């Protein structure tokens, strides 16, 4: 199936052709034709990273009356980062529709410029709930012509305490407006919103209800609470090519973990609400560009991050609810790729793990925190592979290579390799020389028992 088979018009198809879009994702293939052909409301359950923005954004563009420069569609989302990302994406989809205007309205920015843009006229408004309520209370914009309302990441908005704001907004838009609700999970609060404000809604589920992405492997490491940071270091050290997010519960913990990682020589940055918007934008730009491989983040701050190549998500602490865990783990294993979600837990957190397993419908695999010896072996093999596969081109080193060969001629090959490896990994090898086993026997403990047996 191609995008040309979904009922989209030439202007919208021209825009997505410029982006190189050809084959729709499963959620796009189901949602787009339904929204274009039906008059019903929609509940769409799908994970992050499945192409939801295009699934609702393309039909919104197709259903616009471009000649009427008034807000006709409203997209609500939980954070300003996601608000900006959705606005950017829809504007990109509309590349073949030069007259379409899309405006983001969110807190943490001057409201005057947003009001000015609305006053000049827009077709689609993308908003955070708090700022949207502010606009409604000010009565400074006309939303009486809204035909379509999208609730993106509805479970996250409700988990963040926006239920009252959503009630206010949904009560203020015209009754004729169709509502499209997108969510990764379907907790009671989301079901209540659907019941109160949607009529005979059609449900489309990609995957299983409340289930995580199929491309994600769910694992846990059990350690004593005092060893949590040491375990994190070992997990990172054992995966030299890791590109991932480390999720923490609080802003303070996020900053502390990031500070500790940087102190210990890792390229990592924090992302949390205490940072200025400029600082957060800078961090996210570096992370998207892979200038930093590790991002330490709170759940809220990471909501707007759209990265398809993450190899790992590390839960420094497990969240209390399935919805938050699902959104965390859904940051990896996106766009058809595989990923790993690791939870670092201690004995008292095991009940939380088992509850998430039950609600998710998937078992977590116990992963043992690697020993110092195993980390050293992993890093040495990684170094050897990198050296083997590296293609050196012409450069400054060429004019000195004969001198280097002559200088090292008397050093045996094995000794030469050993010395170069030791130079590259000296600090890491020294750190793990006298390291101890961090694993705590929790849950079944079968893997832990087997590990101890193998060491005897």
C-alpha positions in Angstrom: 0.0 0.0 0.0 1.2 3.5 -0.8 0.1 7.0 0.4 -1.6 7.4 -3.0 -4.0 4.6 -2.1 -5.3 6.4 1.1 -7.6 9.0 -0.5 -5.3 12.0 0.0 -5.5 14.8 -2.6 -2.7 16.0 -4.9 -1.7 18.9 -2.7 -1.2 16.8 0.4 0.6 14.1 -1.6 2.9 16.7 -3.1 3.9 17.8 0.4 4.7 14.3 1.7 6.5 13.4 -1.5 9.0 16.2 -0.7 9.6 14.4 2.6 10.2 11.1 0.9 7.2 9.4 2.3 6.0 6.5 0.2 4.7 3.6 2.4 2.3 4.4 5.3 2.9 2.8 8.7 0.1 0.5 10.0 -1.5 3.2 12.1 -1.5 5.6 9.1 -2.9 2.9 6.8 -5.9 2.4 9.1 -6.5 5.9 10.4 -6.1 8.1 7.4 -8.8 6.4 5.2 -11.2 6.2 8.2 -10.9 9.9 9.0 -11.4 10.9 5.4 -14.4 8.7 4.7 -16.3 8.6 8.1 -18.1 11.2 10.1 -17.4 9.3 13.4 -15.2 10.2 16.3 -12.0 8.1 16.7 -10.1 6.4 19.5 -6.7 5.3 18.1 -4.5 3.2 20.4 -0.9 3.0 19.2 2.6 3.4 20.6 4.9 6.5 20.2 7.0 6.3 17.1 4.3 4.7 14.9 3.6 7.7 12.8 0.6 9.1 14.7 1.3 12.8 13.8 1.0 12.0 10.0 -2.0 9.8 10.8 -4.0 12.7 12.0 -2.1 15.6 10.4 -2.5 14.6 6.8 -6.4 14.2 7.1 -6.6 17.5 8.9 -4.9 19.2 6.0 -7.1 17.4 3.5 -10.3 18.4 5.3 -9.4 22.1 5.6 -11.2 24.9 3.8 -8.1 26.9 2.9 -10.1 29.9 1.8 -11.5 30.4 5.3 -8.5 31.6 7.4 -10.0 30.8 10.8 -9.0 28.0 13.3 -10.7 24.8 11.9 -8.7 22.2 13.7 -7.3 22.1 17.2 -4.5 19.6 18.3 -3.9 19.3 22.0 -0.7 17.7 23.4 1.0 17.5 26.8 4.2 19.6 26.5 5.6 22.6 24.7 8.3 20.4 23.1 5.7 18.1 21.6 3.6 21.1 20.6 6.5 22.6 18.7 7.3 19.2 17.1 3.8 18.6 15.9 3.5 22.1 14.5 6.8 21.7 12.6 5.6 18.3 11.2 2.2 19.5 10.0 3.8 22.6 8.4 6.2 20.2 6.6 3.3 18.0 5.5 1.7 21.2 4.1 4.7 22.0 1.9 2.4 21.7 -1.2 -0.2 24.0 0.3 1.5 27.3 0.6 -1.5 29.1 2.0 -2.0 26.9 5.1 -1.1 28.4 8.4 -0.3 26.3 11.5 0.3 28.0 14.9 1.7 26.6 18.1 0.5 28.0 21.4 2.1 26.9 24.6 3.3 28.1 28.0 6.8 29.3 28.8 6.7 31.7 25.9 5.4 35.2 25.4 1.7 35.0 24.8 1.6 38.3 22.9 3.4 36.9 19.8 1.0 33.9 19.8 -2.0 36.1 20.1 -0.7 38.2 17.2 -0.4 35.1 15.0 -3.9 34.0 15.9 -5.2 37.5 15.1 -3.6 37.4 11.6 -5.4 34.2 10.9 -4.5 30.5 11.1 -6.1 27.2 10.0 -4.7 24.8 12.6 -3.9 25.5 16.2 -1.5 23.1 18.1 -1.7 23.8 21.9 -0.9 22.7 25.3 -4.0 22.4 27.6 -2.9 25.1 30.0 -2.2 27.8 27.4 -5.4 26.8 25.5 -7.5 27.4 28.6 -5.8 30.7 29.0 -6.8 31.7 25.5 -10.4 30.7 26.1 -10.6 32.7 29.3 -9.2 35.8 27.6 -11.7 35.4 24.8 -9.1 36.8 22.5 -9.5 34.3 19.6 -12.5 32.8 17.8 -12.6 29.0 18.1 -16.3 28.7 17.0 -15.3 27.3 13.6 -13.4 24.3 15.0 -14.4 21.2 13.1 -11.8 18.7 14.4 -10.1 18.3 17.8 -7.2 15.9 18.2 -6.1 14.7 21.7 -2.5 13.5 21.2 -0.9 11.4 23.9 -4.2 11.6 25.8 -3.0 9.3 28.5 0.0 11.5 29.2 -2.1 14.7 29.4 -4.4 13.0 32.0 -1.5 11.5 33.9 0.0 15.0 34.1 -3.2 16.4 35.7 -4.8 18.1 32.7 -8.3 16.4 33.0 -10.0 19.6 34.2 -8.3 21.7 31.4 -9.4 19.1 28.8 -13.0 19.2 30.2 -13.0 23.0 29.9 -11.6 22.9 26.3 -13.9 20.1 25.0 -16.9 21.9 26.6 -16.0 25.1 24.7 -15.6 23.8 21.2 -18.6 23.4 18.9 -20.7 20.2 19.6 -20.4 19.3 15.9 -16.6 19.0 16.1 -15.3 15.5 15.6 -12.9 14.3 18.3 -9.8 12.1 17.5 -8.2 10.7 20.6 -4.7 9.1 20.3 -3.2 7.3 23.2 -0.6 4.6 23.9 -2.7 3.1 26.7 -6.4 3.2 27.7 -6.6 3.9 31.5 -9.9 4.8 33.2 -9.3 8.5 32.8 -9.0 8.3 29.0 -12.1 6.1 28.8 -14.0 8.7 30.8 -13.0 11.5 28.4 -14.0 9.3 25.5 -17.4 8.5 27.1 -18.2 12.2 28.0 -17.1 13.9 24.8 -17.2 11.4 22.0 -20.2 9.9 20.2 -20.2 6.4 19.0 -16.4 6.5 18.6 -14.7 4.0 16.3 -11.7 2.3 17.8 -8.5 1.4 15.9 -5.9 -0.5 17.9 -2.4 -1.1 16.4 -1.0 -3.9 18.4 -2.7 -5.0 21.7 -4.4 -2.7 24.1 -2.0 -1.3 26.8 0.8 -3.3 25.2 4.2 -1.8 24.5 6.0 -1.7 21.2 6.7 -5.2 19.7 10.3 -4.1 18.9 11.2 -3.5 22.5 12.9 -6.1 24.8 12.0 -5.5 28.4 14.7 -6.3 31.0 15.5 -5.6 34.6 18.6 -5.6 36.8 18.2 -6.2 40.5 20.7 -4.4 42.8 20.9 -2.9 46.3 19.6 0.7 46.4 23.0 2.0 47.2 24.4 0.4 44.1 22.0 1.9 41.6 24.4 4.4 40.1 27.2 1.9 39.9 24.9 -0.5 38.1 24.0 2.3 35.6 27.7 2.9 34.9 28.3 -0.8 34.2 25.3 -1.1 31.9 26.6 1.9 29.9 30.2 0.7 29.9 29.2 -2.7 28.6 27.4 -1.0 25.6 30.0 1.4 24.1 27.6 2.2 21.2 24.6 3.0 23.4 22.4 5.9 22.3 19.7 6.2 24.9 17.6 8.0 27.5 18.0 7.5 31.2 14.7 8.3 32.9 14.6 9.6 36.5 11.7 10.4 38.8 12.6 14.0 39.8 14.4 17.0 38.5 16.9 16.9 41.3 17.7 13.2 40.7 18.0 13.9 36.9 20.5 16.7 37.5 22.5 14.6 40.0 22.7 11.6 37.7 23.8 13.7 34.8 26.4 15.6 36.9 27.8 12.3 38.2 28.0 10.8 34.7 29.8 13.9 33.4 32.1 13.9 36.4 33.0 10.3 35.5 33.8 11.1 31.9 30.6 10.3 30.1 29.1 12.5 27.4 25.7 13.1 29.0 23.3 16.0 29.5 20.2 16.6 31.7 16.8 17.5 30.5 14.2 18.7 33.0 11.9 21.6 33.8 14.4 23.6 35.8 16.4 24.3 32.7 15.5 27.4 30.6 13.8 26.8 27.3 16.9 27.9 25.5 19.0 25.4 27.4 16.5 22.6 26.8 16.4 23.4 23.1 20.2 23.3 23.0 20.3 19.9 24.8 17.7 18.4 22.5 19.5 19.7 19.4 22.8 18.1 20.5 21.0 14.8 21.4 19.1 14.6 18.1 22.4 15.3 16.3 24.1 12.5 18.3 26.7 15.0 19.7 25.8 13.4 23.1 24.9 9.7 23.3 23.2 9.8 26.7 20.2 12.0 27.8 19.2 12.0 31.5 15.6 13.1 31.6 12.3 13.5 33.5 9.2 12.0 31.9 7.7 15.4 31.2 10.8 17.0 29.7 11.3 14.1 27.2 7.8 14.1 25.8 8.6 16.2 22.8 11.7 14.2 21.8 11.2 12.5 18.5 14.3 10.2 17.8 14.1 7.0 15.8 17.5 5.4 16.5 17.6 5.0 20.2 19.2 1.7 21.2 18.3 1.8 24.9 15.9 3.3 27.5 17.1 2.9 31.1 14.7 3.3 33.9 16.9 4.6 36.7 13.7 4.2 38.8 10.6 2.4 37.7 7.5 4.6 37.4 4.4 3.8 39.4 2.1 3.4 36.5 1.9 1.5 33.2 1.2 4.5 31.1 4.5 6.2 32.0 6.5 3.0 31.6 4.9 2.5 28.2 5.8 6.0 27.0 9.3 5.5 28.3 10.0 2.2 26.7 8.2 3.4 23.5 11.1 5.8 22.9 13.2 2.9 21.6 12.2 0.2 19.1 10.6 2.7 16.8 10.2 2.8 13.0 10.6 -0.9 12.7 13.8 -1.1 14.7 14.5 -3.1 17.8 15.4 -1.6 21.2 16.0 -2.5 24.8 14.2 -1.1 27.9 16.1 -1.8 31.1 14.8 -1.2 34.6 17.2 -0.9 37.5 15.3 -2.1 40.6 15.9 -3.2 44.2 14.0 -5.6 46.4 11.2 -3.2 47.4 10.4 -2.3 43.8 9.8 -5.8 42.7 6.0 -5.5 43.3 5.9 -2.5 40.9 7.7 -4.6 38.3 5.3 -7.5 38.6 2.3 -5.1 38.4 3.7 -3.5 35.2 4.4 -7.0 33.8 0.8 -8.0 34.5 -0.8 -4.9 33.0 1.6 -4.9 30.0 1.1 -8.6 29.3 4.8 -9.1 28.9 7.5 -10.7 31.1 10.7 -8.9 31.9 13.9 -10.8 31.5 16.3 -10.6 34.4 19.6 -9.2 33.1 22.6 -9.5 35.4 24.7 -6.4 35.9 28.0 -7.2 34.2 31.1 -7.8 36.2 34.2 -5.7 35.7 35.8 -8.6 33.8 32.9 -8.9 31.4 32.9 -5.1 30.8 36.6 -5.2 30.0 36.1 -8.1 27.6 33.2 -6.3 25.9 35.1 -3.0 25.5 38.3 -4.8 24.3 36.3 -6.7 21.6 34.5 -3.5 20.6 37.8 -1.7 20.2 39.3 -4.6 18.2 36.2 -4.6 15.9 36.5 -0.8 15.4 40.2 -1.0 14.6 39.6 -3.9 12.2 36.7 -2.1 10.3 38.2 1.4 10.3 39.2 2.6 6.8 42.0 5.0 7.1 42.3 7.6 4.4 45.1 9.9 3.3 46.1 12.3 6.0 48.7 13.9 8.2 49.6 10.5 9.8 50.9 9.2 6.4 54.1 11.3 6.5 55.0 9.9 9.9 54.0 6.2 9.5 57.5 5.0 8.5 59.0 6.6 11.6 56.3 4.9 13.8 56.9 1.5 12.2 60.7 1.9 12.7 60.2 3.0 16.3 57.9 0.1 17.2 59.7 -2.6 15.1 61.1 -4.3 18.1 57.8 -4.6 20.0 56.1 -8.0 19.4 52.7 -7.9 17.7 50.8 -9.2 20.7 52.6 -6.8 23.1 51.9 -3.9 20.7 48.1 -4.7 20.6 48.1 -5.0 24.4 49.8 -1.7 24.9 47.5 0.2 22.5 44.4 -1.3 24.1 45.7 -0.5 27.5 46.3 3.1 26.6 42.8 3.5 25.2 41.0 1.8 28.1 43.4 2.4 30.9 41.0 4.4 33.1 38.1 1.9 32.6 40.3 -1.1 33.3 41.7 0.5 36.4 38.2 1.3 37.7 37.0 -2.2 37.4 40.1 -4.0 38.6 38.8 -4.7 42.1 35.1 -4.4 41.4 32.5 -6.6 43.1 29.2 -8.3 42.1 26.3 -5.8 42.2 23.5 -8.3 41.6 20.8 -8.7 44.2 18.8 -11.9 44.4 15.3 -10.7 43.7 12.2 -12.4 42.2 12.9 -15.8 40.9 16.6 -15.4 41.2 17.2 -18.3 38.8 19.6 -16.5 36.6 21.4 -15.1 39.6 21.9 -18.6 41.0 23.1 -19.9 37.7 25.6 -17.0 37.5 27.0 -17.8 40.9 27.3 -21.5 40.0 29.2 -20.6 36.9 31.7 -18.6 38.9 32.7 -21.5 41.2 
